Structure formats: structure tokens, C-alpha cells
Amino acid sequence: MAATCKSCGAPIVWIESPKHKWIPCDEGLIPYLEDRSGKDAVVTQRGEIIRCRLAFDGEPTGMGRMAHWATCPNADQHRRKKA
Ligand SMILES: [Zn+2]
């Protein structure tokens, strides 16, 4: 589902999580390496938010998207990630 961010106007897509929550994500797909101790987080194409690394060597685990609240220049207007 394509849309634009109401606060910064960037193109976003809404991804439905397995728990039927809608997550605003950046449009572009990025490769990630799944890593439970990684410092990055990515939204998979199944709508799961997982810990990962976005800078890595080797084959990616898959392709996902950044949650838009992590990249929006007006992120304060979005729900913040838990610390
Ligand atoms: Zn935005």
C-alpha cells in the first residue's frame, strides 16, 4: 500500500505486521543480515521487525525496509521505538 508521509512528504509503504498492525516504512528495499545482537532494525516483507546489521560482508538474509519513523526528518511526530 503506497502512501506519502504526512509530516515530510516522502514516499512510504504501509506493511501489515503478523499482528495486524500497520507499519509505515521507507519505499526502497534494502539488504540486511539478521543478527539478534545487531544494532539496526529492519521491517521484513512479512511485517516483522527484527534486529539486524545493515553493514556486513557476505550474503544478506533477505531484503527489508527501514521503518519510516527511524528515517523521517520529522521523526518526533511518529511513534518512537522503545529504547
Ligand atoms: Zn516522514
PDB file of the backbone (N, CA, C, O) and the ligand in Angstrom, with CONECT records:
HET     ZN  A 101       1
ATOM      1  N   MET A   1       0.849  -1.185   0.000  1.00  0.00           N
ATOM      2  CA  MET A   1       0.000   0.000   0.000  1.00  0.00           C
ATOM      3  C   MET A   1       0.887   1.237   0.000  1.00  0.00           C
ATOM      4  O   MET A   1       1.585   1.497   0.980  1.00  0.00           O
ATOM      5  N   ALA A   2       0.867   1.999  -1.084  1.00  0.00           N
ATOM      6  CA  ALA A   2       1.730   3.163  -1.216  1.00  0.00           C
ATOM      7  C   ALA A   2       1.043   4.395  -0.627  1.00  0.00           C
ATOM      8  O   ALA A   2      -0.181   4.523  -0.653  1.00  0.00           O
ATOM      9  N   ALA A   3       1.862   5.284  -0.101  1.00  0.00           N
ATOM     10  CA  ALA A   3       1.332   6.500   0.513  1.00  0.00           C
ATOM     11  C   ALA A   3       2.474   7.501   0.601  1.00  0.00           C
ATOM     12  O   ALA A   3       3.590   7.220   0.165  1.00  0.00           O
ATOM     13  N   THR A   4       2.194   8.657   1.160  1.00  0.00           N
ATOM     14  CA  THR A   4       3.257   9.600   1.465  1.00  0.00           C
ATOM     15  C   THR A   4       3.174   9.963   2.936  1.00  0.00           C
ATOM     16  O   THR A   4       2.098   9.997   3.534  1.00  0.00           O
ATOM     17  N   CYS A   5       4.353  10.237   3.506  1.00  0.00           N
ATOM     18  CA  CYS A   5       4.410  10.625   4.913  1.00  0.00           C
ATOM     19  C   CYS A   5       3.729  11.975   5.087  1.00  0.00           C
ATOM     20  O   CYS A   5       3.993  12.915   4.338  1.00  0.00           O
ATOM     21  N   LYS A   6       2.846  12.062   6.083  1.00  0.00           N
ATOM     22  CA  LYS A   6       2.129  13.318   6.290  1.00  0.00           C
ATOM     23  C   LYS A   6       3.043  14.425   6.793  1.00  0.00           C
ATOM     24  O   LYS A   6       2.747  15.604   6.596  1.00  0.00           O
ATOM     25  N   SER A   7       4.155  14.065   7.442  1.00  0.00           N
ATOM     26  CA  SER A   7       4.991  15.127   8.001  1.00  0.00           C
ATOM     27  C   SER A   7       6.142  15.537   7.092  1.00  0.00           C
ATOM     28  O   SER A   7       6.527  16.706   7.111  1.00  0.00           O
ATOM     29  N   CYS A   8       6.716  14.625   6.290  1.00  0.00           N
ATOM     30  CA  CYS A   8       7.843  15.036   5.450  1.00  0.00           C
ATOM     31  C   CYS A   8       7.573  14.853   3.956  1.00  0.00           C
ATOM     32  O   CYS A   8       8.366  15.311   3.133  1.00  0.00           O
ATOM     33  N   GLY A   9       6.481  14.201   3.591  1.00  0.00           N
ATOM     34  CA  GLY A   9       6.133  14.065   2.177  1.00  0.00           C
ATOM     35  C   GLY A   9       6.869  12.962   1.443  1.00  0.00           C
ATOM     36  O   GLY A   9       6.676  12.795   0.238  1.00  0.00           O
ATOM     37  N   ALA A  10       7.720  12.190   2.147  1.00  0.00           N
ATOM     38  CA  ALA A  10       8.452  11.105   1.493  1.00  0.00           C
ATOM     39  C   ALA A  10       7.500   9.980   1.100  1.00  0.00           C
ATOM     40  O   ALA A  10       6.495   9.745   1.770  1.00  0.00           O
ATOM     41  N   PRO A  11       7.828   9.277  -0.008  1.00  0.00           N
ATOM     42  CA  PRO A  11       7.017   8.116  -0.359  1.00  0.00           C
ATOM     43  C   PRO A  11       7.234   6.994   0.652  1.00  0.00           C
ATOM     44  O   PRO A  11       8.373   6.645   0.963  1.00  0.00           O
ATOM     45  N   ILE A  12       6.168   6.443   1.152  1.00  0.00           N
ATOM     46  CA  ILE A  12       6.271   5.340   2.119  1.00  0.00           C
ATOM     47  C   ILE A  12       5.325   4.231   1.691  1.00  0.00           C
ATOM     48  O   ILE A  12       4.427   4.430   0.873  1.00  0.00           O
ATOM     49  N   VAL A  13       5.551   3.065   2.264  1.00  0.00           N
ATOM     50  CA  VAL A  13       4.613   1.963   2.072  1.00  0.00           C
ATOM     51  C   VAL A  13       4.179   1.481   3.453  1.00  0.00           C
ATOM     52  O   VAL A  13       4.964   1.493   4.401  1.00  0.00           O
ATOM     53  N   TRP A  14       2.947   1.068   3.553  1.00  0.00           N
ATOM     54  CA  TRP A  14       2.425   0.517   4.802  1.00  0.00           C
ATOM     55  C   TRP A  14       2.533  -0.999   4.725  1.00  0.00           C
ATOM     56  O   TRP A  14       2.005  -1.627   3.808  1.00  0.00           O
ATOM     57  N   ILE A  15       3.230  -1.578   5.707  1.00  0.00           N
ATOM     58  CA  ILE A  15       3.402  -3.024   5.767  1.00  0.00           C
ATOM     59  C   ILE A  15       2.567  -3.549   6.930  1.00  0.00           C
ATOM     60  O   ILE A  15       2.638  -3.020   8.039  1.00  0.00           O
ATOM     61  N   GLU A  16       1.784  -4.580   6.676  1.00  0.00           N
ATOM     62  CA  GLU A  16       0.963  -5.146   7.745  1.00  0.00           C
ATOM     63  C   GLU A  16       1.765  -6.187   8.507  1.00  0.00           C
ATOM     64  O   GLU A  16       2.321  -7.112   7.914  1.00  0.00           O
ATOM     65  N   SER A  17       1.820  -6.033   9.819  1.00  0.00           N
ATOM     66  CA  SER A  17       2.552  -6.996  10.640  1.00  0.00           C
ATOM     67  C   SER A  17       1.706  -8.249  10.848  1.00  0.00           C
ATOM     68  O   SER A  17       0.501  -8.243  10.599  1.00  0.00           O
ATOM     69  N   PRO A  18       2.358  -9.334  11.313  1.00  0.00           N
ATOM     70  CA  PRO A  18       1.584 -10.562  11.593  1.00  0.00           C
ATOM     71  C   PRO A  18       0.502 -10.320  12.643  1.00  0.00           C
ATOM     72  O   PRO A  18      -0.476 -11.065  12.706  1.00  0.00           O
ATOM     73  N   LYS A  19       0.670  -9.278  13.470  1.00  0.00           N
ATOM     74  CA  LYS A  19      -0.346  -8.944  14.486  1.00  0.00           C
ATOM     75  C   LYS A  19      -1.322  -7.891  13.973  1.00  0.00           C
ATOM     76  O   LYS A  19      -2.061  -7.286  14.749  1.00  0.00           O
ATOM     77  N   HIS A  20      -1.316  -7.682  12.670  1.00  0.00           N
ATOM     78  CA  HIS A  20      -2.269  -6.776  12.025  1.00  0.00           C
ATOM     79  C   HIS A  20      -2.113  -5.336  12.468  1.00  0.00           C
ATOM     80  O   HIS A  20      -3.083  -4.584  12.562  1.00  0.00           O
ATOM     81  N   LYS A  21      -0.877  -4.973  12.736  1.00  0.00           N
ATOM     82  CA  LYS A  21      -0.566  -3.554  12.925  1.00  0.00           C
ATOM     83  C   LYS A  21       0.066  -3.064  11.638  1.00  0.00           C
ATOM     84  O   LYS A  21       0.812  -3.796  10.987  1.00  0.00           O
ATOM     85  N   TRP A  22      -0.229  -1.831  11.271  1.00  0.00           N
ATOM     86  CA  TRP A  22       0.337  -1.290  10.041  1.00  0.00           C
ATOM     87  C   TRP A  22       1.555  -0.450  10.380  1.00  0.00           C
ATOM     88  O   TRP A  22       1.495   0.431  11.237  1.00  0.00           O
ATOM     89  N   ILE A  23       2.660  -0.729   9.704  1.00  0.00           N
ATOM     90  CA  ILE A  23       3.935  -0.075   9.990  1.00  0.00           C
ATOM     91  C   ILE A  23       4.314   0.782   8.784  1.00  0.00           C
ATOM     92  O   ILE A  23       4.434   0.260   7.676  1.00  0.00           O
ATOM     93  N   PRO A  24       4.505   2.095   8.981  1.00  0.00           N
ATOM     94  CA  PRO A  24       4.962   2.923   7.857  1.00  0.00           C
ATOM     95  C   PRO A  24       6.438   2.677   7.589  1.00  0.00           C
ATOM     96  O   PRO A  24       7.258   2.779   8.501  1.00  0.00           O
ATOM     97  N   CYS A  25       6.785   2.355   6.345  1.00  0.00           N
ATOM     98  CA  CYS A  25       8.164   2.017   6.001  1.00  0.00           C
ATOM     99  C   CYS A  25       8.630   2.855   4.817  1.00  0.00           C
ATOM    100  O   CYS A  25       7.829   3.330   4.013  1.00  0.00           O
ATOM    101  N   ASP A  26       9.959   3.024   4.733  1.00  0.00           N
ATOM    102  CA  ASP A  26      10.513   3.638   3.537  1.00  0.00           C
ATOM    103  C   ASP A  26      10.229   2.741   2.335  1.00  0.00           C
ATOM    104  O   ASP A  26      10.081   1.526   2.461  1.00  0.00           O
ATOM    105  N   GLU A  27      10.158   3.375   1.172  1.00  0.00           N
ATOM    106  CA  GLU A  27       9.731   2.655  -0.016  1.00  0.00           C
ATOM    107  C   GLU A  27      10.760   1.618  -0.486  1.00  0.00           C
ATOM    108  O   GLU A  27      10.396   0.515  -0.892  1.00  0.00           O
ATOM    109  N   GLY A  28      12.041   1.981  -0.426  1.00  0.00           N
ATOM    110  CA  GLY A  28      13.057   1.134  -1.045  1.00  0.00           C
ATOM    111  C   GLY A  28      13.403  -0.089  -0.211  1.00  0.00           C
ATOM    112  O   GLY A  28      13.423  -0.032   1.018  1.00  0.00           O
ATOM    113  N   LEU A  29      13.676  -1.190  -0.892  1.00  0.00           N
ATOM    114  CA  LEU A  29      14.119  -2.406  -0.218  1.00  0.00           C
ATOM    115  C   LEU A  29      15.629  -2.347   0.000  1.00  0.00           C
ATOM    116  O   LEU A  29      16.378  -1.904  -0.871  1.00  0.00           O
ATOM    117  N   ILE A  30      16.057  -2.798   1.164  1.00  0.00           N
ATOM    118  CA  ILE A  30      17.486  -2.817   1.486  1.00  0.00           C
ATOM    119  C   ILE A  30      17.876  -4.218   1.953  1.00  0.00           C
ATOM    120  O   ILE A  30      17.082  -4.900   2.602  1.00  0.00           O
ATOM    121  N   PRO A  31      19.099  -4.649   1.626  1.00  0.00           N
ATOM    122  CA  PRO A  31      19.545  -5.955   2.112  1.00  0.00           C
ATOM    123  C   PRO A  31      19.931  -5.871   3.587  1.00  0.00           C
ATOM    124  O   PRO A  31      20.473  -4.862   4.036  1.00  0.00           O
ATOM    125  N   TYR A  32      19.648  -6.939   4.337  1.00  0.00           N
ATOM    126  CA  TYR A  32      20.012  -6.961   5.752  1.00  0.00           C
ATOM    127  C   TYR A  32      20.552  -8.343   6.105  1.00  0.00           C
ATOM    128  O   TYR A  32      20.279  -9.337   5.432  1.00  0.00           O
ATOM    129  N   LEU A  33      21.321  -8.366   7.178  1.00  0.00           N
ATOM    130  CA  LEU A  33      21.803  -9.627   7.741  1.00  0.00           C
ATOM    131  C   LEU A  33      21.171  -9.767   9.119  1.00  0.00           C
ATOM    132  O   LEU A  33      21.441  -8.963  10.012  1.00  0.00           O
ATOM    133  N   GLU A  34      20.334 -10.780   9.297  1.00  0.00           N
ATOM    134  CA  GLU A  34      19.660 -10.961  10.581  1.00  0.00           C
ATOM    135  C   GLU A  34      20.691 -11.228  11.674  1.00  0.00           C
ATOM    136  O   GLU A  34      21.575 -12.070  11.517  1.00  0.00           O
ATOM    137  N   ASP A  35      20.563 -10.493  12.793  1.00  0.00           N
ATOM    138  CA  ASP A  35      21.537 -10.597  13.875  1.00  0.00           C
ATOM    139  C   ASP A  35      20.862 -10.122  15.155  1.00  0.00           C
ATOM    140  O   ASP A  35      20.589  -8.933  15.317  1.00  0.00           O
ATOM    141  N   ARG A  36      20.593 -11.065  16.068  1.00  0.00           N
ATOM    142  CA  ARG A  36      19.882 -10.708  17.293  1.00  0.00           C
ATOM    143  C   ARG A  36      20.612  -9.675  18.127  1.00  0.00           C
ATOM    144  O   ARG A  36      19.990  -8.973  18.924  1.00  0.00           O
ATOM    145  N   SER A  37      21.931  -9.571  17.955  1.00  0.00           N
ATOM    146  CA  SER A  37      22.664  -8.567  18.715  1.00  0.00           C
ATOM    147  C   SER A  37      23.044  -7.378  17.837  1.00  0.00           C
ATOM    148  O   SER A  37      23.831  -6.524  18.245  1.00  0.00           O
ATOM    149  N   GLY A  38      22.488  -7.328  16.647  1.00  0.00           N
ATOM    150  CA  GLY A  38      22.774  -6.207  15.761  1.00  0.00           C
ATOM    151  C   GLY A  38      22.157  -4.922  16.290  1.00  0.00           C
ATOM    152  O   GLY A  38      21.183  -4.949  17.043  1.00  0.00           O
ATOM    153  N   LYS A  39      22.740  -3.789  15.883  1.00  0.00           N
ATOM    154  CA  LYS A  39      22.233  -2.525  16.405  1.00  0.00           C
ATOM    155  C   LYS A  39      21.203  -1.886  15.488  1.00  0.00           C
ATOM    156  O   LYS A  39      20.632  -0.849  15.824  1.00  0.00           O
ATOM    157  N   ASP A  40      20.966  -2.486  14.352  1.00  0.00           N
ATOM    158  CA  ASP A  40      19.977  -1.934  13.436  1.00  0.00           C
ATOM    159  C   ASP A  40      18.690  -2.758  13.530  1.00  0.00           C
ATOM    160  O   ASP A  40      18.666  -3.859  14.080  1.00  0.00           O
ATOM    161  N   ALA A  41      17.641  -2.190  12.982  1.00  0.00           N
ATOM    162  CA  ALA A  41      16.365  -2.904  12.925  1.00  0.00           C
ATOM    163  C   ALA A  41      15.796  -2.719  11.538  1.00  0.00           C
ATOM    164  O   ALA A  41      15.976  -1.678  10.907  1.00  0.00           O
ATOM    165  N   VAL A  42      15.104  -3.747  11.070  1.00  0.00           N
ATOM    166  CA  VAL A  42      14.534  -3.702   9.740  1.00  0.00           C
ATOM    167  C   VAL A  42      13.142  -4.332   9.797  1.00  0.00           C
ATOM    168  O   VAL A  42      12.870  -5.210  10.615  1.00  0.00           O
ATOM    169  N   VAL A  43      12.284  -3.867   8.919  1.00  0.00           N
ATOM    170  CA  VAL A  43      10.954  -4.458   8.796  1.00  0.00           C
ATOM    171  C   VAL A  43      10.997  -5.412   7.606  1.00  0.00           C
ATOM    172  O   VAL A  43      11.252  -5.001   6.474  1.00  0.00           O
ATOM    173  N   THR A  44      10.745  -6.691   7.879  1.00  0.00           N
ATOM    174  CA  THR A  44      10.783  -7.649   6.781  1.00  0.00           C
ATOM    175  C   THR A  44       9.544  -7.481   5.905  1.00  0.00           C
ATOM    176  O   THR A  44       8.602  -6.770   6.255  1.00  0.00           O
ATOM    177  N   GLN A  45       9.574  -8.150   4.765  1.00  0.00           N
ATOM    178  CA  GLN A  45       8.421  -8.044   3.872  1.00  0.00           C
ATOM    179  C   GLN A  45       7.205  -8.768   4.436  1.00  0.00           C
ATOM    180  O   GLN A  45       6.105  -8.638   3.900  1.00  0.00           O
ATOM    181  N   ARG A  46       7.392  -9.534   5.518  1.00  0.00           N
ATOM    182  CA  ARG A  46       6.254 -10.145   6.211  1.00  0.00           C
ATOM    183  C   ARG A  46       5.745  -9.262   7.343  1.00  0.00           C
ATOM    184  O   ARG A  46       4.803  -9.631   8.044  1.00  0.00           O
ATOM    185  N   GLY A  47       6.370  -8.086   7.526  1.00  0.00           N
ATOM    186  CA  GLY A  47       5.898  -7.158   8.549  1.00  0.00           C
ATOM    187  C   GLY A  47       6.476  -7.400   9.922  1.00  0.00           C
ATOM    188  O   GLY A  47       5.972  -6.868  10.910  1.00  0.00           O
ATOM    189  N   GLU A  48       7.536  -8.200   9.999  1.00  0.00           N
ATOM    190  CA  GLU A  48       8.177  -8.442  11.284  1.00  0.00           C
ATOM    191  C   GLU A  48       9.327  -7.459  11.460  1.00  0.00           C
ATOM    192  O   GLU A  48      10.092  -7.219  10.526  1.00  0.00           O
ATOM    193  N   ILE A  49       9.450  -6.890  12.659  1.00  0.00           N
ATOM    194  CA  ILE A  49      10.573  -6.003  12.952  1.00  0.00           C
ATOM    195  C   ILE A  49      11.641  -6.846  13.630  1.00  0.00           C
ATOM    196  O   ILE A  49      11.417  -7.409  14.702  1.00  0.00           O
ATOM    197  N   ILE A  50      12.809  -6.927  12.992  1.00  0.00           N
ATOM    198  CA  ILE A  50      13.853  -7.791  13.530  1.00  0.00           C
ATOM    199  C   ILE A  50      15.153  -7.000  13.683  1.00  0.00           C
ATOM    200  O   ILE A  50      15.399  -6.009  12.995  1.00  0.00           O
ATOM    201  N   ARG A  51      15.976  -7.489  14.622  1.00  0.00           N
ATOM    202  CA  ARG A  51      17.323  -6.948  14.811  1.00  0.00           C
ATOM    203  C   ARG A  51      18.205  -7.429  13.671  1.00  0.00           C
ATOM    204  O   ARG A  51      18.104  -8.577  13.239  1.00  0.00           O
ATOM    205  N   CYS A  52      19.062  -6.554  13.189  1.00  0.00           N
ATOM    206  CA  CYS A  52      19.899  -6.941  12.061  1.00  0.00           C
ATOM    207  C   CYS A  52      21.120  -6.027  11.996  1.00  0.00           C
ATOM    208  O   CYS A  52      21.308  -5.126  12.814  1.00  0.00           O
ATOM    209  N   ARG A  53      21.924  -6.299  11.003  1.00  0.00           N
ATOM    210  CA  ARG A  53      23.014  -5.395  10.637  1.00  0.00           C
ATOM    211  C   ARG A  53      22.803  -4.989   9.192  1.00  0.00           C
ATOM    212  O   ARG A  53      22.494  -5.823   8.340  1.00  0.00           O
ATOM    213  N   LEU A  54      22.970  -3.719   8.925  1.00  0.00           N
ATOM    214  CA  LEU A  54      22.815  -3.215   7.561  1.00  0.00           C
ATOM    215  C   LEU A  54      24.160  -3.067   6.873  1.00  0.00           C
ATOM    216  O   LEU A  54      24.224  -2.871   5.660  1.00  0.00           O
ATOM    217  N   ALA A  55      25.228  -3.160   7.639  1.00  0.00           N
ATOM    218  CA  ALA A  55      26.572  -3.147   7.063  1.00  0.00           C
ATOM    219  C   ALA A  55      27.209  -4.496   7.408  1.00  0.00           C
ATOM    220  O   ALA A  55      27.419  -4.801   8.582  1.00  0.00           O
ATOM    221  N   PHE A  56      27.513  -5.293   6.403  1.00  0.00           N
ATOM    222  CA  PHE A  56      28.018  -6.643   6.654  1.00  0.00           C
ATOM    223  C   PHE A  56      28.713  -7.151   5.412  1.00  0.00           C
ATOM    224  O   PHE A  56      28.567  -6.604   4.319  1.00  0.00           O
ATOM    225  N   ASP A  57      29.473  -8.215   5.611  1.00  0.00           N
ATOM    226  CA  ASP A  57      30.091  -8.898   4.492  1.00  0.00           C
ATOM    227  C   ASP A  57      29.274 -10.147   4.189  1.00  0.00           C
ATOM    228  O   ASP A  57      28.670 -10.725   5.093  1.00  0.00           O
ATOM    229  N   GLY A  58      29.251 -10.557   2.966  1.00  0.00           N
ATOM    230  CA  GLY A  58      28.617 -11.816   2.617  1.00  0.00           C
ATOM    231  C   GLY A  58      27.185 -11.647   2.157  1.00  0.00           C
ATOM    232  O   GLY A  58      26.735 -10.558   1.800  1.00  0.00           O
ATOM    233  N   GLU A  59      26.485 -12.777   2.179  1.00  0.00           N
ATOM    234  CA  GLU A  59      25.141 -12.825   1.631  1.00  0.00           C
ATOM    235  C   GLU A  59      24.133 -12.252   2.619  1.00  0.00           C
ATOM    236  O   GLU A  59      24.194 -12.572   3.806  1.00  0.00           O
ATOM    237  N   PRO A  60      23.204 -11.410   2.158  1.00  0.00           N
ATOM    238  CA  PRO A  60      22.157 -10.922   3.057  1.00  0.00           C
ATOM    239  C   PRO A  60      21.162 -12.022   3.405  1.00  0.00           C
ATOM    240  O   PRO A  60      20.962 -12.963   2.637  1.00  0.00           O
ATOM    241  N   THR A  61      20.538 -11.885   4.585  1.00  0.00           N
ATOM    242  CA  THR A  61      19.464 -12.803   4.971  1.00  0.00           C
ATOM    243  C   THR A  61      18.245 -12.589   4.080  1.00  0.00           C
ATOM    244  O   THR A  61      17.528 -13.529   3.738  1.00  0.00           O
ATOM    245  N   GLY A  62      18.033 -11.340   3.718  1.00  0.00           N
ATOM    246  CA  GLY A  62      16.875 -11.034   2.890  1.00  0.00           C
ATOM    247  C   GLY A  62      16.824  -9.539   2.616  1.00  0.00           C
ATOM    248  O   GLY A  62      17.760  -8.795   2.908  1.00  0.00           O
ATOM    249  N   MET A  63      15.708  -9.130   2.049  1.00  0.00           N
ATOM    250  CA  MET A  63      15.505  -7.726   1.733  1.00  0.00           C
ATOM    251  C   MET A  63      14.358  -7.212   2.596  1.00  0.00           C
ATOM    252  O   MET A  63      13.316  -7.855   2.721  1.00  0.00           O
ATOM    253  N   GLY A  64      14.573  -6.047   3.183  1.00  0.00           N
ATOM    254  CA  GLY A  64      13.531  -5.472   4.035  1.00  0.00           C
ATOM    255  C   GLY A  64      13.499  -3.972   3.856  1.00  0.00           C
ATOM    256  O   GLY A  64      14.079  -3.421   2.921  1.00  0.00           O
ATOM    257  N   ARG A  65      12.814  -3.331   4.768  1.00  0.00           N
ATOM    258  CA  ARG A  65      12.676  -1.875   4.689  1.00  0.00           C
ATOM    259  C   ARG A  65      12.946  -1.257   6.053  1.00  0.00           C
ATOM    260  O   ARG A  65      12.733  -1.880   7.093  1.00  0.00           O
ATOM    261  N   MET A  66      13.422  -0.011   6.019  1.00  0.00           N
ATOM    262  CA  MET A  66      13.546   0.753   7.241  1.00  0.00           C
ATOM    263  C   MET A  66      12.163   1.240   7.654  1.00  0.00           C
ATOM    264  O   MET A  66      11.380   1.692   6.819  1.00  0.00           O
ATOM    265  N   ALA A  67      11.869   1.145   8.945  1.00  0.00           N
ATOM    266  CA  ALA A  67      10.639   1.770   9.439  1.00  0.00           C
ATOM    267  C   ALA A  67      10.773   3.278   9.242  1.00  0.00           C
ATOM    268  O   ALA A  67      11.815   3.855   9.551  1.00  0.00           O
ATOM    269  N   HIS A  68       9.741   3.904   8.738  1.00  0.00           N
ATOM    270  CA  HIS A  68       9.887   5.324   8.388  1.00  0.00           C
ATOM    271  C   HIS A  68      10.145   6.185   9.616  1.00  0.00           C
ATOM    272  O   HIS A  68      10.781   7.233   9.510  1.00  0.00           O
ATOM    273  N   TRP A  69       9.659   5.756  10.789  1.00  0.00           N
ATOM    274  CA  TRP A  69       9.915   6.572  11.974  1.00  0.00           C
ATOM    275  C   TRP A  69      11.396   6.605  12.321  1.00  0.00           C
ATOM    276  O   TRP A  69      11.823   7.472  13.084  1.00  0.00           O
ATOM    277  N   ALA A  70      12.192   5.684  11.782  1.00  0.00           N
ATOM    278  CA  ALA A  70      13.636   5.696  12.026  1.00  0.00           C
ATOM    279  C   ALA A  70      14.362   6.653  11.083  1.00  0.00           C
ATOM    280  O   ALA A  70      15.476   7.082  11.383  1.00  0.00           O
ATOM    281  N   THR A  71      13.756   6.991   9.957  1.00  0.00           N
ATOM    282  CA  THR A  71      14.454   7.804   8.966  1.00  0.00           C
ATOM    283  C   THR A  71      13.782   9.141   8.712  1.00  0.00           C
ATOM    284  O   THR A  71      14.375  10.011   8.074  1.00  0.00           O
ATOM    285  N   CYS A  72      12.569   9.329   9.190  1.00  0.00           N
ATOM    286  CA  CYS A  72      11.834  10.564   8.903  1.00  0.00           C
ATOM    287  C   CYS A  72      12.529  11.761   9.544  1.00  0.00           C
ATOM    288  O   CYS A  72      12.880  11.709  10.723  1.00  0.00           O
ATOM    289  N   PRO A  73      12.733  12.848   8.779  1.00  0.00           N
ATOM    290  CA  PRO A  73      13.326  14.044   9.396  1.00  0.00           C
ATOM    291  C   PRO A  73      12.418  14.644  10.461  1.00  0.00           C
ATOM    292  O   PRO A  73      12.878  15.414  11.303  1.00  0.00           O
ATOM    293  N   ASN A  74      11.157  14.304  10.431  1.00  0.00           N
ATOM    294  CA  ASN A  74      10.213  14.782  11.447  1.00  0.00           C
ATOM    295  C   ASN A  74       9.814  13.640  12.376  1.00  0.00           C
ATOM    296  O   ASN A  74       8.649  13.495  12.746  1.00  0.00           O
ATOM    297  N   ALA A  75      10.802  12.841  12.740  1.00  0.00           N
ATOM    298  CA  ALA A  75      10.523  11.606  13.473  1.00  0.00           C
ATOM    299  C   ALA A  75       9.819  11.851  14.801  1.00  0.00           C
ATOM    300  O   ALA A  75       9.126  10.967  15.305  1.00  0.00           O
ATOM    301  N   ASP A  76       9.987  13.023  15.364  1.00  0.00           N
ATOM    302  CA  ASP A  76       9.339  13.291  16.644  1.00  0.00           C
ATOM    303  C   ASP A  76       7.821  13.185  16.537  1.00  0.00           C
ATOM    304  O   ASP A  76       7.131  12.989  17.536  1.00  0.00           O
ATOM    305  N   GLN A  77       7.321  13.315  15.335  1.00  0.00           N
ATOM    306  CA  GLN A  77       5.866  13.232  15.169  1.00  0.00           C
ATOM    307  C   GLN A  77       5.404  11.792  15.019  1.00  0.00           C
ATOM    308  O   GLN A  77       4.206  11.520  14.948  1.00  0.00           O
ATOM    309  N   HIS A  78       6.356  10.875  14.969  1.00  0.00           N
ATOM    310  CA  HIS A  78       5.996   9.466  14.847  1.00  0.00           C
ATOM    311  C   HIS A  78       6.134   8.787  16.202  1.00  0.00           C
ATOM    312  O   HIS A  78       6.765   9.303  17.125  1.00  0.00           O
ATOM    313  N   ARG A  79       5.524   7.619  16.287  1.00  0.00           N
ATOM    314  CA  ARG A  79       5.745   6.790  17.455  1.00  0.00           C
ATOM    315  C   ARG A  79       7.231   6.435  17.532  1.00  0.00           C
ATOM    316  O   ARG A  79       7.822   6.029  16.532  1.00  0.00           O
ATOM    317  N   ARG A  80       7.828   6.583  18.695  1.00  0.00           N
ATOM    318  CA  ARG A  80       9.253   6.295  18.813  1.00  0.00           C
ATOM    319  C   ARG A  80       9.463   4.833  19.171  1.00  0.00           C
ATOM    320  O   ARG A  80       8.631   4.197  19.817  1.00  0.00           O
ATOM    321  N   LYS A  81      10.608   4.324  18.728  1.00  0.00           N
ATOM    322  CA  LYS A  81      10.984   2.966  19.106  1.00  0.00           C
ATOM    323  C   LYS A  81      11.274   2.932  20.594  1.00  0.00           C
ATOM    324  O   LYS A  81      11.737   3.918  21.168  1.00  0.00           O
ATOM    325  N   LYS A  82      11.001   1.791  21.220  1.00  0.00           N
ATOM    326  CA  LYS A  82      11.386   1.625  22.608  1.00  0.00           C
ATOM    327  C   LYS A  82      12.905   1.640  22.717  1.00  0.00           C
ATOM    328  O   LYS A  82      13.610   1.070  21.884  1.00  0.00           O
ATOM    329  N   ALA A  83      13.386   2.293  23.743  1.00  0.00           N
ATOM    330  CA  ALA A  83      14.842   2.431  23.912  1.00  0.00           C
ATOM    331  C   ALA A  83      15.469   1.092  24.245  1.00  0.00           C
ATOM    332  O   ALA A  83      16.684   1.006  24.423  1.00  0.00           O
TER     333      ALA A  83
HETATM  334 ZN    ZN A 101       8.302  11.390   7.215  1.00  0.00          ZN2+
END
